[in-house]
């Protein structure tokens, strides 16, 4: 069975304890990495569902649909791929020990069901888009039988959510999974999503605003100096330069020479 659309995984742990602010920083970073997607669906924990649309414009406007694990919408609805050009599945839907024991009893493994699984750090092997083998650290049970049962339950929830993209269809959409659970998916070449704060978004907006001019050079824009961005941003020039350098790495702004100032990266 050939996959018409891509499904890649960033092995970062997004849990129900992740703060909304931290998750929004991750979403900003991910959307900055993939500016080509403008109609994005988000499936995550119920505690984080509303984070996407709460982002500042225009970033937040790219999130057009949201659902949370366990709601039913992340499994049953068939119109995600029609509304979205990308589905983000962010988080690992953990299951408690009672669910593992129930699964083991269903399988007839009553001896293992009576044991403790010994929760802690586990490692698994994955391969990136470019073919590089990687070892990923995640969370799971040390007991091999418990680990297998836990993984089957969690992987099923993630894979079902990722299936909303209908990647096997020619008109399906791409899917990005953010979880450190082993799901049998291809890993992104860049394993870590950059954290982008609201200051990053504001700095990128200011570069676009302050560089706008009637000048004929540089596509009708005049490069803006770091100090000007710093004054409007309300942070020290050194911190502003650090923010702009990070944005440059993502292609959101571009530097004109060493001291020539900044222009939007997309123009």
Protein Blocks (a to p, Z undefined) as FASTA:
>chain_A
ZZfbdcddddbdddfklcfklmmmmmmmmmmmmmmbmbdcddddfklmmmmmmpccfklm
mpmbdcdehilmmmmpcklmmmpcbdcdedjddddfklmmmmmmmnopamlmmpcehiad
dddddddfkopacdddddddfblklmmmmmmmmmmmmmmmmmmnommbmklccdddddfb
dehiacdfblbdcdddfklmmmmmmmmmmmgcfbfghnhiacddfklmmmmnopafklmm
mmmmmmmmnopaccehjknopcdfkZZ
